[in-house]
Amino acid sequence: MSLVFLPEDMNWRCEPCGVPIEPGKVELAYLGQVFHVELPVCPKCGAAFVYEELALGRIFEVEQLLEDK
Protein backbone atom coordinates (compact mmCIF):
# COMPACT_ATOMS: atom_id res chain seq x y z
CA MET A 1 0.00 0.00 0.00
CA SER A 2 1.28 3.45 -0.88
CA LEU A 3 0.28 6.75 0.69
CA VAL A 4 -0.40 9.63 -1.65
CA PHE A 5 0.81 13.14 -0.78
CA LEU A 6 0.27 15.38 -3.77
CA PRO A 7 -0.41 19.12 -3.62
CA GLU A 8 -3.61 20.47 -5.11
CA ASP A 9 -1.53 22.56 -7.52
CA MET A 10 0.80 20.32 -9.54
CA ASN A 11 1.88 23.16 -11.86
CA TRP A 12 5.48 22.98 -10.64
CA ARG A 13 8.74 22.53 -12.53
CA CYS A 14 12.03 21.00 -11.47
CA GLU A 15 14.34 24.02 -11.27
CA PRO A 16 17.55 22.27 -12.43
CA CYS A 17 15.88 20.29 -15.24
CA GLY A 18 13.16 22.73 -16.30
CA VAL A 19 10.58 19.98 -16.76
CA PRO A 20 7.14 19.69 -15.12
CA ILE A 21 7.02 17.43 -12.08
CA GLU A 22 4.74 14.39 -12.04
CA PRO A 23 3.33 12.08 -9.37
CA GLY A 24 5.79 9.30 -8.61
CA LYS A 25 6.43 6.53 -6.11
CA VAL A 26 9.15 7.27 -3.53
CA GLU A 27 10.61 5.35 -0.61
CA LEU A 28 11.09 7.43 2.56
CA ALA A 29 13.08 6.09 5.51
CA TYR A 30 13.28 7.49 9.04
CA LEU A 31 14.65 5.84 12.19
CA GLY A 32 14.68 2.42 10.54
CA GLN A 33 11.10 2.66 9.28
CA VAL A 34 10.42 2.65 5.54
CA PHE A 35 7.37 4.26 3.95
CA HIS A 36 6.26 3.96 0.33
CA VAL A 37 4.56 7.18 -0.72
CA GLU A 38 3.54 9.04 -3.85
CA LEU A 39 5.06 12.52 -4.09
CA PRO A 40 5.79 15.08 -6.80
CA VAL A 41 8.86 13.80 -8.68
CA CYS A 42 10.97 15.09 -11.56
CA PRO A 43 10.70 12.55 -14.39
CA LYS A 44 14.14 13.56 -15.68
CA CYS A 45 16.41 13.55 -12.61
CA GLY A 46 14.17 11.64 -10.16
CA ALA A 47 14.28 14.29 -7.44
CA ALA A 48 11.31 14.07 -5.08
CA PHE A 49 9.76 17.30 -3.84
CA VAL A 50 8.44 17.53 -0.28
CA TYR A 51 6.37 20.68 -0.22
CA GLU A 52 6.26 22.86 2.90
CA GLU A 53 2.70 22.02 3.95
CA LEU A 54 3.53 18.30 3.95
CA ALA A 55 6.90 18.72 5.69
CA LEU A 56 5.49 20.85 8.50
CA GLY A 57 2.30 18.81 8.79
CA ARG A 58 2.02 15.07 8.27
CA ILE A 59 5.73 14.26 7.99
CA PHE A 60 6.50 16.20 11.17
CA GLU A 61 3.72 14.31 13.00
CA VAL A 62 5.11 10.93 11.88
CA GLU A 63 8.64 11.95 12.95
CA GLN A 64 7.34 12.83 16.41
CA LEU A 65 5.47 9.51 16.73
CA LEU A 66 8.55 7.51 15.69
CA GLU A 67 10.85 9.44 18.02
CA ASP A 68 8.51 8.84 20.97
CA LYS A 69 8.67 5.04 20.50
PENOR-V666758 format. One record per residue. N is the residue number from 1. RES is the residue in one small letter. PHI is phi as a letter, one per 40 degrees, with the letter a starting at -180 (999 if undefined). OMEGA is omega in whole degrees, 0 to 359 (* if undefined). D_CENTER is the distance of its C-alpha to the mean C-alpha in Angstrom with 2 decimals. Layout:
((N & RES & PHI & OMEGA & D_CENTER) (N & RES & PHI & OMEGA & D_CENTER))
//
This chain:
((1 & m & 999 & 181 & 15.37) (2 & s & b & 175 & 11.72) (3 & l & c & 182 & 9.86) (4 & v & b & 178 & 8.67) (5 & f & b & 180 & 6.53) (6 & l & b & 178 & 7.88) (7 & p & c & 177 & 9.97) (8 & e & c & 182 & 13.68) (9 & d & b & 180 & 14.35) (10 & m & c & 179 & 12.86) (11 & n & c & 180 & 15.66) (12 & w & b & 176 & 13.78) (13 & r & b & 173 & 14.86) (14 & c & c & 183 & 13.85) (15 & e & d & 181 & 16.41) (16 & p & c & 185 & 17.78) (17 & c & c & 181 & 18.09) (18 & g & g & 180 & 18.94) (19 & v & b & 178 & 17.51) (20 & p & c & 176 & 15.58) (21 & i & c & 182 & 11.93) (22 & e & b & 173 & 11.54) (23 & p & c & 179 & 9.54) (24 & g & a & 180 & 8.97) (25 & k & c & 184 & 8.77) (26 & v & b & 174 & 7.01) (27 & e & b & 177 & 8.77) (28 & l & b & 178 & 7.89) (29 & a & b & 178 & 11.30) (30 & y & a & 179 & 12.98) (31 & l & f & 176 & 16.77) (32 & g & g & 178 & 17.48) (33 & q & c & 180 & 15.28) (34 & v & b & 181 & 12.94) (35 & f & b & 176 & 10.39) (36 & h & b & 185 & 9.65) (37 & v & b & 174 & 6.88) (38 & e & b & 182 & 6.58) (39 & l & b & 171 & 4.09) (40 & p & c & 183 & 6.37) (41 & v & b & 174 & 8.00) (42 & c & c & 181 & 11.44) (43 & p & c & 182 & 14.01) (44 & k & c & 184 & 16.34) (45 & c & b & 178 & 14.87) (46 & g & g & 179 & 11.72) (47 & a & c & 177 & 9.62) (48 & a & c & 182 & 5.85) (49 & f & b & 176 & 5.44) (50 & v & b & 183 & 4.24) (51 & y & c & 189 & 7.30) (52 & e & d & 181 & 10.15) (53 & e & d & 179 & 10.84) (54 & l & c & 181 & 7.79) (55 & a & c & 183 & 8.38) (56 & l & c & 182 & 12.03) (57 & g & b & 188 & 12.09) (58 & r & c & 181 & 10.66) (59 & i & c & 178 & 9.00) (60 & f & c & 179 & 12.33) (61 & e & c & 180 & 14.32) (62 & v & c & 177 & 13.15) (63 & e & d & 181 & 13.92) (64 & q & c & 179 & 17.26) (65 & l & c & 181 & 18.09) (66 & l & c & 180 & 17.60) (67 & e & c & 181 & 19.60) (68 & d & c & 181 & 22.32) (69 & k & c & * & 22.97))
//
